[in-house]
Amino acid sequence: MKAVHSEDHRRHDPKFFLVRGQVKPAADQPERADRLLAGLRAGHHTVVAPQGHGQGARAQVHSPDYLAFLAEAWEAWEALPDHGAEMIANIHPVREAATYPTHIVGRLGWHTVDTACPIGPGTYAAAAAATDVAASAAQWVLDGEDAAYALCRPPGHHAYRDRAGGHCYFNNSAVAAAHLRRKHARVAVLDVDVHHGNGTQGIFYRDPSVLTVSLHADPRGFYPFVWGYAHERGDGEGIGANLNLPLPLGTGDDAYLDVLTGVATRTIAAFAPTALVVALGLDASEHDPLAGLAITTEGFRRIGAALAALKLPTVLVQEGGYLSDLLGENLTAVLAGFESAR
């Protein structure tokens, strides 16, 4: 399978991660990409650099004020006296009867859902490169590739149209879906990350042309806590084009595959898309440090085969999957399962 990756991801090296009141090392470390690249090499996949797709690809799914904020954020932050080494908000306005702020501290709070998206001097460049990665993989599929893999870092599925959150800044999976919409009237996004793809859901919640399906750890006890419930089905013209499938914490291979090959597959088939984006989180692993689900390496192979069985042109976009000894091996397994079932 052709894979695309940018070394610009290394420019984003966050340090701050607040967990239950404790500051811990950030989960999204540059080493993640090194282990994923090792998984690609083990599977003998071709890895190339992305084409530049510019702001236009991001503007398909993100608002002008948010794009401007991320582009300007670090320079404005650096101009503050006594500024910190990373941009971390101390306010998160609920926006009810609120006025858009002009001060960078206010804009930072306005455009971030939580504290798990610190911004450093290289964050914008890395996140922008990740959207080029996603759009390049989508373009390959538009050009006739059966499937392509986008090694995106930072990840994207928690990013809304105008808000960062959960290690995510630009929504790479949404960028890929919007790019596929250039030729495909109906596109499905299937999110298999351990966390609900709340940003992707938010971007397409009123869009009847993009089906969003997410299998994830039950948000009653897992991030993002306030999104990802089964009753969230879309809004307006998009009612019925969103399906959430929350799973009990600790769900293993067989129960997970039953849901994936059952209701998720039937829902996608009924929607009748002509292209698919897979938001490929590997943090459902039994060895992932975030420990929400318990998928084995063999389980990931089976997930790959189930994705291939949908028989759609497919863009696989890397989302989560954090540092464990099996991170690269799990990617190898997913792609091997996918290719063996095509």
Order of alpha helices (4+ residues) and beta strands (2+ residues): beta-beta-beta-alpha-beta-alpha-alpha-alpha-alpha-beta-alpha-beta-alpha-beta-beta-alpha-alpha-beta-alpha-beta-alpha
